[in-house]
Amino acid sequence: MNYQTFLLNKSHKVSYLLSALLMTSVISPIAQADSVSAKQCDELASHPANKDNPKHIKGVKFDNINSTLAISACKQAVAEEPDILRYQYQLARAYNKAEQYDEVLKLLQPIANQGYAPVQAGLGYMYSKGEGVTQNYNKAFEWYQKSANQGYAPAQASLGRMYVKGEGIIQDYDKALYWYQKSANQGYASGQAGLGYMYSKGKGVTQDYKKAFELYQKSANQGNAFAQANLGLMYVKGISIAQDYNKAIDWFQKSANQGNANGQAGLGYMYSKGKGVTQDYKKAVELYQKSVEQGNARGQNNLGWMYEKGLGVTQDYQKALNLYKKSAKQGDKKAKENLARLKEKGIY
């Protein structure tokens, strides 16, 4: 064998070995573009905050997941690439949207034990809401903590919320502020909204409406319904910005369109008072009712007022009283004032 033939044969062997290695190697998460199912799974069920997502994937909000299509695509993606945890997580999100909680838990528990942050946060959410499991704030906190310690922004925001409410742990505004700040620093909308809330209420930090407005604005621009409702409220009252009913209506409407109870109650208030819109008591009642169905204290008080005065509904003191009581039980100041006023009149 001459030297030229040796090189040629060696080249063929090297090419063959490289081909074999490429065929048998684990494909990186981003290199799944050749798989139709993997592409579809990412497009249909990826979490917007998951850093494992391919760069071109923006993620899908939970409410926008088409569970039927996502389950089909992600099941195939998992079958093709069982070692890529992202696809299993996305399949779990799809099952969760379909309310097939048993399937969600089958997927989440093993992956969470492997330390995959998005799944740990997902498991924390299930325990916090009691979806497919008995509600357990302590377990929710444990899973959120594990995820947050890995820098996962949604878990950090959830920890902030738990510290604010004292769910599963002792209420601690300083720690809530710490976790909200970490989440907000990553540009996560819920973290920004939570931090905005802390500044607006002066919890764990000096009250600063201007800072709150800035944070709510950033969050609202990403579509966060809670922030949108709070922006609406700030525009109604002219807090740190010029009072503007039109902008208030715009933000309340965006929030209400997402089913947010505060947004619905805020928009209902605008219709009941004719601020920025033509006064419409029936529309106000309709919006308050939607808010009340979610247990919103502001909506309960405002709907109670409508029943007391017979605005958009048949006057009914008993219904008004029941709504005021529910609202007052949640700490609503106006509801407490309304109950006291009715008591003075001998109605309550």
N, C-alpha and C positions, 0 to 999 in steps of 0.2 A: 504494500500500500504506500503510494507516494504521499508527500506532505499535504498536497492540495486535496487529495481524496480524504485524508484524515480530518482536515479542517471541515470539509463538506459534511462528512458523517457526524462529526462532533456538533456542527451547527444544527443538523437535523435532530440530534438527541436533545440539545439544549432547547430547541423550539418545541419539541414534544413534551419535555419536562415542564416548560413554562405553561404550555397549554393545559397540561394535566393539573398543575397547581392552580391555575385560574379557574378551572372547572370545579375543583374540589374545595377551594378556599371559601371562608365565610364572607359573604358579601356585606359591605358596610351599609348602615341604615339609609344613607343617601343614594346608594347605587342601586336602589330597587326600581329605578325608572323602567327597566326592561320588563317588569312584571305588571301586567294590566291590573290584576287584583290588588297588588301592593299600592299602585298609584291610586286606585279608586278608594282603597281603605284610608289612605292619607287624606285624600280630598274630601271624603265623606264623614270622617270621625276623629280626626286629629285634634288634640287640645291646643288652643291658640298659644298657651304658655309653655308647651313642651319643647325644650331645647333640642330634643332628639329629632324634631321634625326636619325634613329636607328644607333647604333655604327658600324654595319657591312656594312652600306650603304655609298659608296664613293661619290655618286652623279653623275649626267650626264651633260656634257657640252651641252649648248643649241643646237649647231649644230648637236649633235649626237642623239637628241631625235627623236624616231620613233613616229611621231604624231598619226598615226592611232592606233597603239597598246597602246600608252600611254593614249589617250583619252578614249578608251574602258575600260581599267583597272581602271583609275582614276575616271571615272563616276560611276563605280560600287563601288569603295572604298568610294566615297563621299556619295553615297546612303546608304551604310552600316554604315558609321561613319560620319554623317553630322556635328558633333561638333568638329572634328579634322581639324583645319584650314590648316594643312600641305597638306592634300589631295586636298583641294579646290585650294590651290596655285599651286600644281603640275598639276592639271587639267588645270589651266589657262596657265601654261607654255606650255603644250601640244597644247592647242588651239592657242597659240601665234605662235608656230612653224608651225602650219597649216594655219597661217595668218587669223584665224577666230576671228578678233579683237573685234567684237561685243560680242562674247561669253566671251572673256577675260575680258572685262570691266564689264560685268554683275557679274563676280566672284570677281574681284579685288576690286572694289569700296567699297562694304559693309565690306569686310575683312580688308581693309586698315583703314576704320573708326573705327575698333575695336582695332587698334594699332598693328597689326601683321607686324613686321619689314620687312620680306622678300617681302610681298605683297606691302608695301609702297614703297620699292625700285623698284619693278616691275612697279608700276604705275608711278613712277618718270621716269623710262626708257621710257615708252610709250610716255609721254609728251615731253621728250627730243628728241625723234626721230620722233614724229608725227605719231606713229603707232596706227591707230584706233581713234585718236583724233587730233585736231588741235595742231600743235607743239607749245609748250608754255614753255619756259625755266624757267619762274617764278614759274609755278606750279611744274615743274620737280624738281626745287631746294627745294621747300617746302616739297615735299614728300621724297626726298633724306635726307633732314635735319631731318625729323621725324624718319626715319629709322636709320640714322647714330647715332643719339643721344641715340639709344637703343643698340649701339655697333655692328651693322650689317656691316661687313667688305666691302661687295660690294657697299653699299650705301656710305660708307666713301671714298672709292676710286673714286666713281662717283662725290662726292662733291669736292674732290681734283681736278679732271679734270675740273669741272665747274669753280672753282676759277682760274685755270691756264688760261682758255680760256675767262673768263669773261662772261660766259653764264648765264643770269638771275640775275647776281650780278656783282659788280665791281671787276675787276681783282685784285687778292690779292695772291701773291706768298707765303706769310707767312702762310695764312690760308690753302692754297693748300698743303703746306708742312706738316702742322699740321694733316690734314685729311689723307693724303697719309701715314704718319708715323703710325697713329692709325690702318689703314688697314693693312699695311705691318707687324706691330707687331703681327698680328693674322695669319701671314703666307699667306695672300691672294695675289695671283699672280699679279693681276692688281694693287694692292696697292704697291707691291714691284717694279713693272715696272714703275709706276708713280713716285715713290720716286727716282728710278734710273735716270729717265729723269731729275728730278730737280737737282740732283747732277751733271749730265753730262753737263747741261746747266748753272749751277750756278745760278739757280732761287730760291731766298728765302734762299739760303745757299751758302757757299763757294764752288766753283767748285772743284769737287773731282772725277776724272775719275776712280780711283781705287774703291772707294765706289760705284760708278755707275755700274761698271763692276760686283761687288759682288752681287748687288741687281738684275741686269739684269739676272745674272746667276741663282739665286734662282728662279726667275720668269720663265725664259726660261725652266728650268728643270721641271716646272709644266705644260709646254705646252703653255705658253703665247706667242702668235705670235708677238706682238709688241716688247717684250723683245728679242725674238729670232732674229728679224730683226736688232735690235740695237746691239746685240752681234756680228752679222755678220759684221756690219759696223765697230765695234771696232777692230775686227780681220783683216779686210781689211787695216785699217789705222795704226794698231799697237798702238792703244791708251791704255796706261797703261798695255798692255800685248805685247808679241812678235807677230809681224805680222805673220799671218798664213792663207794663202788663202784656204787651205783645210778645216779648221774649219769654215772659213767664208762661204764657199760654203755649208757646212753642216747645219749651222744655217739659212742661207737664204733659203735653200731648205725646211727646216721644217716650216719656216714661210710662204713661198709661197704656200706650200701644204695646208695650212689652209685658203688660199685666201687673205692673208694680202698684201696690196698694196706696203708697204715698202719692204717686203720680195721679192715680185715679181720684183720690180725695182732693188733691190740689186742683185738678181740672174741674172737679165738681164744684169746688168753692168759687172758681172763676165764673162758672155758669150761674151759680146761685146769686152772685152779686153783680153779674153783668160787667165784669172787669175784663176788658180786652175782647169781649164777645157780647153778642146780644143775650140779655138775660133769658134763661130758659130753665125753669124749675124742674120740669120733667127730666131734662137731660142731666141736671145736677143730681137728682134722686137716683137716676140710673147709674151714674158714676159712683156715688156714695155707696150704693148697694153692692156694687162689685168690690169696693174697698172693704166693706163690712164683712163680706163673705170670706175675706182673708184675715179677719180679726183685727183690722186696723182701728186703733183707738180714735184717731182724728176723724175717720169716716163714720165711726159709730156716733160720736158726739154730733157731727154735722147732720147726719141723717136723723138723729134724735130731734134736733132743732126743726128740721123740715116737718116732722110728725107733730111736734108741739104747736107749730104755727099753721099747719095745714098748707104748706107750700109744695105744690106738685103732687101731693098725696092728700087723702082724707085725714083731717085732724084726728089724732089718736094719742091721748096723753099716756096711756099705758105702754104703748110701743115706744114713745119718747122716753119714758122713765126707764124701761128695760135697756134701751140703747145707752142712755146716760150712765146707768149703773155699770154696764160692761166697760164703757170707756173709762170711767172713774176708777174702776178696779185695776186698770192698766196704768193709772197715774196721771191721766189727762186732766190738767188744771181747769180747763173750761167746762169739762163735764162735771167736775166737782162743784164748780160755781153754779152751773145750771141746776144741779140737784138741790143745792142750798136755796136757790131762788124759788124753786117749786115748793120746797118745804115751807118757806115763809108764806107762800100763797095758800098753803093748806092742801095742795095737790099731792104732795108726797109726805 
